[in-house]
Amino acid sequence: MSERTATITRNTRETRISVTVDLDGQGRYDVKTGIGFLDHMLEQLSRHGLIDLTLRAEGDLHIDFHHTTEDTGIAIGEAVAKALGDRRGITRYAHAYIPMDETLTRVALDLSNRPYLIWKVNFTRDKLGEMDTELFKEWFQAFAQAAGVTLHVENLYGENNHHIVESCYKGLARALRQAISIDPRAAGSVPSTKGVLGGSL
């Protein structure tokens, strides 16, 4: 069994979430958030990132989807950070270009333990299914903050809003898959001249 696994439980007055990840998995997923479109996106993250993901979320969906969306980003990010440990031996940097029919999206990231999000993604619809499109930025922001990722997401072009957001999640998945991989030439060392990841530049 992989040693790079973690389980996180997050309970607030707004949501109750449990997440288990295996960074060296096969892309197996069992996701139930109560939000169909979000489930679909998290399944893409798992499948294309080869990260096994089990997630259960119960949230105040009678109000709106904001708290559940944001808190799943936090919980998954915390689980990834915990599974990475001190990030010793990882590749650290990665990027992906994801074409999806008429859409092309670029995702670049650094597992620096310095969270930052650049989000250059625009939607022409307010909703996809029942989900507000503005919530996707909230998910990526929450994930980047909790996982300690410098994350740049840019939709270069596209027309179909479903394709645009799905390419963002698939781009994150493919870049994350590469960045968390162990570099055989640097195994055992922290990929920083400081000897530790995080803190100021």
Secondary structure by P-SEA (a helix, b strand, c coil): cccccbbbbbbcccbbbbbbbccccccccccccccaaaaaaaaaaaaaaccbbbbbbbccccccaaaaaaaaaaaaaaaaaaaacccccccccbbbbbbcccbbbbbbbbcccbbbbbbcccccccccccccccaaaaaaaaaaaaaccbbbbbccccccaaaaaaaaaaaaaaaaaaaaccccccccccccccccccccc
